[in-house]
Amino acid sequence: MLALPSSRVSLTWAQETLFPEAEAGNRVVICLRSAAYWGLDVGREYKGALFAPAFNRGGHMLKSAQREKLIELVKKRIEN
């Protein structure tokens, strides 16, 4: 799939624009699937609002401190 031009464009955009904006706190990015494809490590603590939390096969986040932090952040963003 990486050979497709559209896949390369979306991957480049995510890594060069989307992820840096999330790390700067300008947007929230949650990667629940294929973190390695996007160049992220599952469970790693990233700066700002970039998350690749641990999840089960169904895509549900596993209970953890990172999960609780993420839920609180999203709630705050929704309220504002």
Residue frames as a rotation matrix with the C-alpha (Angstrom) as fourth column:
MET 1
0.563 0.827 0.000 0.00
0.827 -0.563 0.000 0.00
0.000 0.000 -1.000 0.00
LEU 2
0.298 -0.524 -0.798 2.92
0.277 -0.752 0.597 2.37
-0.913 -0.399 -0.079 0.61
ALA 3
-0.650 -0.569 0.504 3.66
0.614 -0.004 0.789 2.25
-0.447 0.823 0.352 -3.11
LEU 4
0.215 0.814 0.540 0.44
0.959 -0.280 0.040 4.12
0.184 0.509 -0.841 -3.90
PRO 5
-0.586 -0.473 0.658 1.03
0.428 -0.870 -0.244 7.84
0.688 0.138 0.713 -4.42
SER 6
0.247 0.757 0.605 -2.04
-0.266 -0.548 0.793 8.75
0.932 -0.357 0.066 -2.37
SER 7
0.812 -0.021 -0.584 -0.73
0.509 0.515 0.690 6.69
0.286 -0.857 0.429 0.56
ARG 8
-0.223 -0.971 -0.081 2.63
0.944 -0.194 -0.266 8.43
0.243 -0.136 0.960 0.40
VAL 9
-0.414 0.133 0.900 0.96
0.067 -0.982 0.176 11.85
0.908 0.133 0.398 0.31
SER 10
0.646 0.737 0.202 -1.24
-0.171 -0.118 0.978 11.10
0.744 -0.666 0.050 3.33
LEU 11
0.607 -0.505 -0.614 1.68
0.782 0.516 0.349 9.63
0.140 -0.693 0.708 5.29
THR 12
-0.474 -0.812 0.341 3.91
0.758 -0.573 -0.312 12.61
0.449 0.111 0.887 4.51
TRP 13
-0.094 0.531 0.842 1.14
-0.155 -0.844 0.514 15.07
0.983 -0.083 0.162 5.44
ALA 14
0.851 0.439 -0.288 0.53
0.169 0.289 0.942 13.29
0.497 -0.851 0.172 8.76
GLN 15
0.368 -0.796 -0.481 4.22
0.930 0.310 0.198 13.21
-0.009 -0.520 0.854 9.67
GLU 16
-0.598 -0.701 0.388 5.11
0.732 -0.675 -0.091 16.71
0.326 0.230 0.917 8.49
THR 17
-0.556 0.470 0.685 1.94
-0.255 -0.881 0.398 18.64
0.791 0.046 0.610 9.39
LEU 18
0.429 0.898 -0.098 -0.61
-0.208 0.204 0.957 16.78
0.879 -0.390 0.274 11.49
PHE 19
0.470 -0.277 -0.838 1.69
0.761 0.607 0.226 15.20
0.446 -0.744 0.497 14.09
PRO 20
-0.675 -0.737 0.028 3.77
0.627 -0.593 -0.506 18.36
0.390 -0.324 0.862 14.71
GLU 21
-0.364 0.632 0.684 0.53
-0.384 -0.771 0.508 20.36
0.849 -0.078 0.523 15.18
ALA 22
0.675 0.605 -0.422 -0.64
0.079 0.509 0.857 17.78
0.734 -0.612 0.296 17.73
GLU 23
0.063 -0.743 -0.666 2.70
0.934 0.279 -0.222 17.84
0.351 -0.608 0.712 19.54
ALA 24
-0.827 -0.319 0.462 2.41
0.219 -0.941 -0.258 21.63
0.517 -0.112 0.848 19.69
GLY 25
-0.717 0.608 -0.341 -1.05
0.466 0.055 -0.883 21.23
-0.518 -0.792 -0.322 21.26
ASN 26
-0.767 0.396 -0.506 -2.92
-0.571 -0.781 0.254 22.82
-0.294 0.484 0.824 18.35
ARG 27
0.164 0.828 -0.536 -5.01
-0.857 0.389 0.338 19.71
0.489 0.404 0.773 17.64
VAL 28
0.019 -0.078 0.997 -5.67
-0.703 0.708 0.069 16.30
-0.711 -0.702 -0.041 19.16
VAL 29
0.066 -0.049 -0.997 -4.55
-0.844 0.530 -0.081 13.24
0.532 0.847 -0.006 17.20
ILE 30
0.081 0.052 0.995 -5.40
-0.710 0.704 0.021 9.73
-0.700 -0.708 0.094 18.41
CYS 31
-0.172 -0.225 -0.959 -3.99
-0.873 0.486 0.043 6.81
0.457 0.845 -0.280 16.45
LEU 32
0.215 0.354 0.910 -5.74
-0.786 0.616 -0.054 3.58
-0.579 -0.704 0.411 17.43
ARG 33
0.837 0.090 0.540 -4.75
0.193 0.875 -0.444 1.48
-0.513 0.476 0.715 14.43
SER 34
0.636 -0.597 0.489 -1.54
0.734 0.273 -0.622 0.84
0.238 0.754 0.612 12.54
ALA 35
0.884 -0.322 -0.339 0.62
-0.062 -0.800 0.597 3.15
-0.464 -0.507 -0.727 14.62
ALA 36
-0.026 -0.958 0.285 3.77
0.348 0.259 0.901 1.67
-0.937 0.122 0.326 13.07
TYR 37
0.106 0.145 0.984 2.48
0.994 0.004 -0.108 2.52
-0.020 0.989 -0.144 9.58
TRP 38
0.851 0.310 0.425 2.17
0.329 -0.944 0.031 6.16
0.410 0.113 -0.905 10.63
GLY 39
-0.047 -0.979 0.201 5.61
0.182 -0.206 -0.962 6.12
0.982 -0.008 0.187 12.26
LEU 40
0.145 0.196 0.970 4.31
-0.858 -0.464 0.222 6.07
0.493 -0.864 0.101 15.84
ASP 41
-0.772 -0.393 -0.499 5.00
-0.057 0.826 -0.561 3.70
0.632 -0.405 -0.660 18.75
VAL 42
0.294 0.934 -0.204 2.01
0.101 0.182 0.978 2.26
0.951 -0.308 -0.041 20.64
GLY 43
0.692 0.136 -0.709 1.98
0.685 0.189 0.704 3.41
0.229 -0.973 0.038 24.25
ARG 44
-0.429 -0.903 0.034 4.76
0.864 -0.421 -0.275 5.96
0.263 -0.089 0.961 23.86
GLU 45
0.368 0.467 -0.804 4.27
0.678 -0.727 -0.112 9.32
-0.637 -0.504 -0.584 25.57
TYR 46
-0.190 -0.355 0.915 4.38
0.889 -0.457 0.007 11.98
0.416 0.815 0.403 22.87
LYS 47
-0.923 -0.141 -0.358 4.47
0.281 -0.883 -0.376 15.73
-0.263 -0.448 0.855 23.47
GLY 48
-0.777 0.603 -0.184 1.27
-0.630 -0.752 0.195 17.74
-0.021 0.267 0.964 23.43
ALA 49
0.054 0.938 0.342 -1.87
-0.680 0.286 -0.675 16.03
-0.731 -0.196 0.653 22.16
LEU 50
0.021 -0.126 -0.992 -0.46
-0.856 0.511 -0.083 13.22
0.517 0.850 -0.097 20.01
PHE 51
-0.037 0.084 0.996 -1.48
-0.797 0.599 -0.080 9.76
-0.603 -0.796 0.044 21.21
ALA 52
-0.097 0.042 -0.994 -0.97
-0.650 0.754 0.095 6.17
0.754 0.656 -0.045 20.09
PRO 53
-0.070 0.103 0.992 -2.46
-0.978 0.188 -0.088 4.41
-0.196 -0.977 0.088 23.12
ALA 54
-0.978 -0.186 0.098 -2.50
-0.180 0.981 0.067 0.67
-0.109 0.048 -0.993 23.73
PHE 55
-0.103 0.981 -0.165 -5.73
-0.985 -0.124 -0.121 -0.89
-0.139 0.150 0.979 22.47
ASN 56
-0.218 0.102 0.971 -7.38
-0.129 0.983 -0.132 -4.26
-0.967 -0.154 -0.201 22.04
ARG 57
-0.796 -0.151 0.585 -8.22
0.484 0.422 0.767 -5.97
-0.363 0.894 -0.263 18.75
GLY 58
0.142 0.952 0.272 -11.56
0.987 -0.115 -0.113 -4.17
-0.076 0.284 -0.956 18.65
GLY 59
-0.230 -0.337 0.913 -9.84
0.529 -0.831 -0.173 -0.78
0.817 0.443 0.369 18.79
HIS 60
0.841 0.522 0.144 -10.88
0.134 -0.458 0.879 0.05
0.524 -0.720 -0.455 22.36
MET 61
0.011 -0.869 0.495 -8.23
-0.550 -0.418 -0.723 1.77
0.835 -0.264 -0.482 24.47
LEU 62
0.070 -0.099 -0.993 -6.88
0.650 0.759 -0.030 -0.33
0.757 -0.643 0.118 27.32
LYS 63
0.952 0.306 0.010 -7.16
0.178 -0.581 0.794 1.14
0.249 -0.754 -0.608 30.80
SER 64
-0.023 -0.985 -0.168 -4.03
0.969 0.020 -0.245 3.12
0.245 -0.169 0.955 31.63
ALA 65
-0.054 -0.096 -0.994 -2.86
0.550 -0.833 0.051 6.49
-0.833 -0.544 0.098 32.88
GLN 66
-0.941 -0.321 -0.103 -2.40
0.077 -0.503 0.861 7.56
-0.329 0.802 0.498 29.25
ARG 67
-0.505 0.835 0.218 -6.02
0.699 0.247 0.672 6.62
0.507 0.491 -0.708 28.48
GLU 68
0.265 0.618 -0.741 -7.29
0.933 -0.359 0.033 8.73
-0.246 -0.699 -0.671 31.38
LYS 69
-0.429 -0.508 -0.747 -5.12
0.261 -0.861 0.436 11.69
-0.865 -0.008 0.502 30.32
LEU 70
-0.971 0.061 0.231 -6.45
0.224 -0.095 0.970 11.41
0.081 0.994 0.078 26.78
ILE 71
-0.145 0.988 -0.055 -10.08
0.915 0.155 0.374 11.26
0.378 0.004 -0.926 27.89
GLU 72
0.200 0.175 -0.964 -9.66
0.720 -0.693 0.024 14.36
-0.664 -0.699 -0.265 30.06
LEU 73
-0.733 -0.552 -0.397 -7.95
0.124 -0.683 0.720 16.27
-0.669 0.479 0.569 27.25
VAL 74
-0.812 0.477 0.336 -10.69
0.429 0.097 0.898 15.46
0.396 0.873 -0.284 24.74
LYS 75
0.128 0.885 -0.448 -13.41
0.990 -0.084 0.116 16.42
0.065 -0.458 -0.887 27.25
LYS 76
-0.087 -0.245 -0.966 -11.73
0.453 -0.873 0.181 19.79
-0.887 -0.422 0.187 27.84
ARG 77
-0.948 -0.312 -0.060 -11.42
0.077 -0.409 0.910 20.43
-0.308 0.858 0.411 24.10
ILE 78
-0.482 0.847 0.224 -15.11
0.736 0.253 0.628 19.60
0.475 0.468 -0.745 23.56
GLU 79
0.222 0.588 -0.777 -16.20
0.928 -0.373 -0.017 21.93
-0.300 -0.717 -0.629 26.36
ASN 80
-0.353 -0.444 -0.824 -14.24
0.221 -0.895 0.387 24.88
-0.909 -0.045 0.414 24.91
